[in-house]
Amino acid sequence: MEYISCPEAAKKWGISERRVQKFCEDGRIPGVIKFGRMWMIPKDAKKPSDPRRKNYFL
């Protein structure tokens, strides 16, 4: 399995690196592993939904 780092995932998903780290800490990304101080995210992982966002127009 291939992995990407938090900065790479942040760029891919269009969100901040800190937000990606928070998703990892909360266990919201399946298959993520921690290697030392760095989170490794599966290359094919989907961006998790953000519970802070409200869908007012649905």
C-alpha angles and dihedrals in degrees: 000000000000121000136200130202128246094260091052092048091047091054092044093050098037096238135110123282090237091056090053090050090051091051088052093048091050093050093242095135114068117227096018117148132190115230108189104305094338128090116222114206124195109255092232095048116131122232108261119235115259112239091200091068119088123208100219095162100056 
